[in-house]
Amino acid sequence: MIQKNNLVVNDIFLNISHALDHFMMLIFAKAAFDASKYFDVNYDQFIIFGTFGFILFGGMAPVAAFLADKFSRSLLMVIYHFGLGCTAICAGLSSTVNQLAISIGFLGIFASIYHPVGITMLLKSNKKIGFRLGINGVFGNMGVAAAPLVTGALLTFGNWKICFIYPGIICLIYGLLFLRALKPLPEATQPDSAAYGTRKLAPNWPLALGALVITTVSGGFIFGSMTFFIPRYLEISMGNVSTSVFVTGLFASLVYGVASFSQIAVGWLIDRFSPKYILFYMGVGQCVFIYLASIHNNISLFFIMIMAMCFVFGQIPITDTIISRYVPDLWRAKVLSLKFLLNLSVGALVLPIASLLLQSGFLISELFFMMSAIGILIIISAVILPNQRKAERIDLNT
């Protein structure tokens, strides 16, 4: 895959790509308010125009996994970078709301490539997988953190259009670097089916994957809501601190940036303890701190929000590690694609649901209260998840 057959180099390229993925998809979250004024559309109604992109972000994941297995994972990752760049520039050049919605839709299509393909490439080596998934998650969340900060800065000195155009150019430049790092010929994507356990799933896999479905659906809604609405929620609820879009964007970035390191800690714990108990505590933490975020404001809200996001982000490497321990490499891209189809598609439902609730008179703080209740489902999934013995793990037998 990468020119130097080195695990660290491989991870660095995939990690940066993960950061770009979340960064590009969340530009709209911070730029939506400015764009809604430009198009003279109420914000509560305008956010629904991003739904198409967020649905395709998850919905096209199985297609990306199929194409990667049929052709080449590396090839798909090259297409991913150039696709992100071109569609983001098109979004910035949009002159109508429909053009913007279509551009964000195509942005979602190309963004859907990373998770089923890039994560599968990362899981190809099972060495310290929990820790490496944690690092990868930090990069992804740094993309989440950078989105409101960079977008807020660009809004301060320009408008919503350059918020898409400038990052789009960066994606094209990085795509060239990624392309140069590839081997002249892509490596085979199919694993050796003769290897021990490559076609056999681990014992109790139906129960484990059932628990993951519950976690994926509930966690996807919470993650989508938190990453989309925190920048706007801080603008509304930190008025005594600052009314500047740049400053509130900075606070949102700090929330995401500080909380992202929880994934490293959780990844370290996963390599040493049962994911069942770690997932349980992640669910409890989400219920408690998201609820507290719904009833606080100003500086106290800022610190509570950091804790809430620590538990939201901390959940992410758990599900991918469980997949690596129950599902062999031969099927991982497909299983991961279905996971992200569920996760990101449910996350996309946040926009139309929130739009309807806000238009009906609900406050954003009440949306956070609803999210804290949804966190109970994560606790339930942890109870269902089997306590897997080390000898039953797929990642130790392939």
C-alpha positions in Angstrom: 0.0 0.0 0.0 2.5 2.6 1.1 5.9 2.9 -0.5 7.8 2.1 2.7 6.5 -1.2 4.1 6.3 0.4 7.6 3.4 0.2 10.0 4.0 3.7 11.4 4.2 5.3 7.9 1.1 3.5 6.9 -0.8 4.7 9.9 0.3 8.3 9.5 -1.2 8.6 6.0 -4.4 6.8 7.0 -4.7 9.0 10.2 -4.3 12.3 8.3 -6.9 11.1 5.8 -9.3 10.3 8.7 -8.9 13.9 10.0 -9.7 15.3 6.6 -12.8 13.1 6.4 -14.5 14.5 9.5 -13.2 18.0 8.9 -14.7 18.3 5.4 -18.1 16.8 6.5 -18.4 19.3 9.4 -17.7 22.5 7.5 -21.4 22.8 6.9 -22.2 22.6 10.6 -20.4 25.9 11.4 -20.9 27.6 8.0 -24.7 26.8 7.9 -25.8 29.9 9.8 -23.8 32.3 7.6 -24.9 30.5 4.4 -28.6 30.6 5.5 -28.3 34.4 5.8 -26.7 34.5 2.3 -29.6 32.5 0.8 -32.2 34.3 3.0 -33.5 31.0 4.5 -34.2 30.5 8.2 -31.5 28.5 9.9 -34.0 25.9 11.3 -35.1 25.2 7.8 -31.7 25.6 6.1 -29.9 22.8 8.0 -32.1 20.2 6.3 -30.2 20.9 3.1 -27.2 19.1 4.5 -29.2 15.9 5.1 -28.5 14.5 1.7 -24.8 14.6 2.2 -24.8 13.1 5.7 -27.1 10.3 4.5 -24.8 9.4 1.7 -21.8 9.7 4.0 -23.1 6.5 5.6 -25.3 5.1 2.9 -22.6 4.7 0.3 -20.2 2.9 2.7 -21.2 -0.6 1.5 -20.6 0.5 -2.2 -17.1 1.8 -1.2 -16.3 -1.5 0.5 -17.5 -3.5 -2.5 -15.4 -1.5 -5.0 -12.4 -1.7 -2.7 -12.6 -5.5 -2.5 -13.2 -5.7 -6.3 -10.5 -3.4 -7.4 -8.1 -1.9 -4.8 -8.3 -0.3 -1.4 -5.4 2.0 -2.3 -7.1 3.1 -5.5 -10.3 4.0 -3.6 -8.3 6.0 -1.1 -6.8 8.0 -4.0 -10.2 8.7 -5.4 -11.4 9.7 -1.9 -9.0 12.6 -1.6 -9.5 14.1 -5.1 -13.3 13.6 -4.8 -13.4 15.5 -1.5 -11.4 18.3 -2.9 -13.4 18.8 -6.1 -16.8 18.5 -4.5 -15.9 21.0 -1.7 -14.8 23.5 -4.2 -18.1 23.0 -6.1 -20.0 23.6 -2.8 -18.2 26.9 -2.3 -19.0 28.0 -5.9 -22.7 27.2 -5.4 -25.1 30.0 -6.3 -28.3 28.4 -5.2 -29.4 26.3 -2.2 -30.1 23.3 -4.5 -26.6 23.5 -5.9 -25.1 23.6 -2.4 -27.3 20.6 -1.3 -26.2 18.6 -4.4 -22.5 19.4 -3.8 -22.7 18.4 -0.2 -24.4 15.2 -1.4 -21.5 14.3 -3.6 -19.1 15.4 -0.8 -20.9 12.7 1.4 -20.4 10.1 -1.4 -16.6 10.6 -1.5 -16.4 11.0 2.3 -18.1 7.6 2.7 -15.0 5.9 1.3 -12.7 6.4 4.3 -14.3 4.4 7.1 -15.0 1.1 5.4 -11.8 1.3 3.4 -9.3 3.2 5.5 -10.2 1.5 8.7 -10.0 -1.9 7.0 -6.5 -1.0 5.8 -5.6 -0.1 9.4 -6.9 -3.3 10.8 -4.9 -5.3 8.3 -2.2 -5.4 11.0 -3.6 -6.5 14.4 -0.5 -5.3 16.4 -1.7 -3.1 19.3 -5.0 -2.6 17.5 -6.8 -0.9 20.3 -4.1 1.7 20.8 -3.7 2.3 17.1 -7.4 2.7 16.6 -7.3 5.2 19.5 -4.6 7.2 17.7 -6.6 7.0 14.5 -9.7 8.2 16.4 -7.8 11.1 17.8 -6.9 12.2 14.3 -10.5 11.9 13.2 -11.6 13.9 16.1 -8.9 16.5 15.5 -10.7 16.9 12.1 -13.9 17.4 14.0 -12.1 19.9 16.3 -10.5 21.8 13.5 -13.8 22.3 11.5 -15.4 24.9 13.8 -12.1 26.6 14.5 -10.9 26.9 10.9 -14.4 27.6 9.6 -15.0 30.3 12.3 -11.7 31.9 11.3 -12.6 31.9 7.6 -16.0 33.3 8.4 -14.4 36.1 10.4 -12.2 37.2 7.5 -14.4 36.1 4.6 -17.7 34.2 4.1 -19.1 30.7 3.9 -17.9 30.1 0.3 -14.2 30.2 1.1 -14.9 27.8 4.0 -15.4 25.1 1.4 -13.1 26.3 -1.3 -9.8 26.6 0.7 -10.1 23.2 2.4 -11.0 21.7 -1.0 -7.7 22.9 -2.4 -5.9 21.4 0.7 -7.5 18.1 0.0 -6.3 18.1 -3.6 -2.7 18.9 -2.5 -2.8 16.1 0.1 -4.2 13.8 -2.5 -1.1 14.3 -4.6 1.1 13.5 -1.6 -0.9 10.4 -0.9 -0.7 9.3 -4.5 3.1 9.8 -4.6 3.4 7.6 -1.5 1.7 4.6 -3.2 3.5 1.7 -4.8 3.3 1.7 -8.7 1.1 -1.3 -8.4 -1.6 -1.7 -5.7 -1.2 -4.7 -3.4 -3.8 -7.4 -3.4 -6.7 -6.6 -1.2 -7.9 -10.1 -0.7 -6.4 -11.9 2.3 -5.1 -15.5 2.2 -8.2 -17.5 2.7 -6.2 -20.6 3.6 -4.9 -18.9 6.8 -6.4 -20.3 10.0 -9.7 -18.7 10.9 -9.9 -16.3 8.0 -13.4 -17.4 7.1 -14.6 -18.3 10.6 -16.2 -15.8 12.9 -15.5 -16.0 16.6 -17.9 -17.8 19.0 -20.9 -15.8 20.1 -20.6 -13.5 17.2 -24.4 -13.1 16.6 -24.8 -11.8 20.2 -21.7 -9.5 19.8 -22.8 -8.1 16.5 -26.4 -7.6 17.9 -25.0 -5.5 20.7 -22.9 -3.6 18.2 -26.1 -2.8 16.2 -27.7 -1.2 19.2 -24.5 0.7 20.1 -24.0 1.8 16.5 -27.5 3.2 16.1 -27.7 5.0 19.4 -24.1 6.1 19.3 -24.5 7.3 15.7 -27.4 9.6 16.7 -25.5 11.0 19.7 -22.3 11.5 17.8 -24.1 13.2 14.9 -26.0 15.5 17.2 -23.0 16.4 19.3 -20.6 17.1 16.5 -23.2 19.1 14.5 -24.9 21.2 17.3 -22.1 21.9 19.8 -20.7 24.9 17.8 -24.2 26.5 17.6 -25.1 25.5 21.1 -22.0 27.3 22.5 -22.8 30.4 20.4 -26.2 30.5 22.1 -25.3 29.4 25.6 -22.0 31.2 26.1 -23.2 34.7 25.4 -21.8 36.0 28.7 -18.4 34.9 27.6 -18.3 35.9 23.9 -20.6 36.5 20.9 -17.8 36.2 18.4 -18.2 33.3 16.0 -14.4 32.8 16.0 -14.2 32.6 19.8 -17.2 30.3 20.2 -15.7 28.2 17.3 -12.4 28.1 19.3 -14.3 26.9 22.4 -16.0 24.2 20.3 -12.6 23.1 18.9 -11.2 22.9 22.4 -14.0 20.7 23.4 -13.4 18.3 20.5 -9.6 18.5 20.7 -9.3 17.9 24.4 -11.9 15.2 24.4 -10.4 13.4 21.4 -7.5 12.1 23.5 -9.9 10.0 25.5 -9.7 7.5 22.6 -6.0 6.9 23.3 -6.8 6.0 26.9 -9.8 3.9 25.9 -7.7 2.2 23.2 -5.0 1.4 25.8 -7.7 0.0 28.1 -9.2 -2.2 25.4 -5.9 -3.9 24.8 -5.8 -4.9 28.5 -9.5 -5.3 29.7 -12.8 -6.5 28.4 -14.5 -4.1 26.0 -17.8 -5.1 27.7 -17.1 -3.2 30.9 -15.4 -0.2 29.1 -18.5 0.2 26.9 -20.7 0.2 29.9 -18.9 3.0 31.6 -18.9 5.0 28.3 -22.7 4.7 28.2 -23.1 5.8 31.8 -20.8 8.8 31.2 -22.7 9.9 28.2 -26.0 9.8 30.0 -24.7 11.8 32.9 -22.7 14.5 31.2 -24.9 15.2 28.2 -27.8 15.7 30.6 -25.7 18.1 32.7 -24.8 20.0 29.4 -28.5 20.5 28.8 -29.0 22.4 32.0 -25.8 24.6 32.2 -24.3 27.5 30.3 -21.3 29.7 29.9 -18.0 28.5 31.4 -19.5 25.5 33.3 -21.1 24.3 30.1 -17.7 24.4 28.4 -16.1 22.0 31.0 -19.1 19.8 31.2 -19.2 19.5 27.4 -15.5 18.4 27.4 -16.4 15.5 29.7 -19.5 14.6 27.7 -17.4 14.4 24.5 -14.7 12.3 26.2 -17.3 9.6 26.7 -18.8 10.1 23.2 -15.4 9.9 21.5 -14.2 7.2 23.8 -16.8 4.8 22.6 -15.6 4.8 19.0 -12.5 2.5 19.1 -14.4 0.0 21.2 -16.8 -1.0 18.4 -14.0 -1.3 15.8 -11.9 -3.4 18.1 -14.8 -5.7 18.8 -15.2 -6.2 15.0 -11.5 -7.0 14.7 -11.9 -9.7 17.4 -15.0 -11.3 16.0 -14.7 -10.9 12.2 -11.8 -12.1 10.0 -10.1 -9.8 7.6 -11.9 -11.3 4.6 -15.2 -9.9 5.9 -14.1 -6.8 7.8 -14.6 -4.3 5.0 -18.2 -5.5 4.5 -19.0 -5.6 8.2 -17.4 -2.2 8.7 -19.3 -0.8 5.8 -22.6 -2.0 7.3 -21.6 -0.6 10.6 -20.9 2.9 9.1 -24.0 2.6 7.0 -26.0 2.4 10.2 -23.9 4.8 12.2 -23.6 7.6 9.8 -27.1 7.2 8.3 -28.7 7.4 11.7 -26.4 10.4 12.4 -27.8 12.0 9.2 -31.3 11.7 10.6 -30.3 14.3 13.2 -30.7 17.1 10.8 -34.3 16.6 9.6 -35.4 15.5 13.1 -33.7 18.5 14.8 -35.1 20.8 12.1 -38.6 19.6 12.8 -38.2 19.9 16.6 -36.6 23.4 16.4 -39.4 24.6 14.1 -41.9 23.1 16.6 -40.5 25.3 19.4 -38.0 23.0 21.1 -34.7 24.5 22.3 -31.3 23.1 21.4 -30.8 22.4 25.2 -33.8 20.1 25.0 -32.2 18.2 22.2 -29.3 17.5 24.4 -31.6 16.2 27.1 -33.1 13.7 24.6 -29.6 12.6 23.6 -28.8 11.8 27.3 -31.8 9.5 27.4 -30.7 7.7 24.2 -27.4 6.9 26.0 -29.3 4.3 28.0 -29.3 2.1 24.9 -25.5 2.1 24.9 -25.6 0.7 28.5 -28.0 -2.0 27.4 -25.8 -3.0 24.6 -22.8 -3.3 27.0 -24.9 -5.7 29.1 -25.7 -7.8 26.0 -22.1 -7.9 24.8 -20.4 -11.3 25.6 -17.3 -11.3 27.8 -15.0 -12.8 25.2 -12.1 -15.1 26.3 -8.7 -14.2 24.9 -8.4 -17.5 23.1 -11.6 -16.9 21.1 -10.3 -13.7 19.6 -10.0 -13.7 15.8 -7.2 -11.1 15.8 -4.9 -13.5 17.7 -5.7 -16.4 15.4 -5.1 -14.9 11.9 
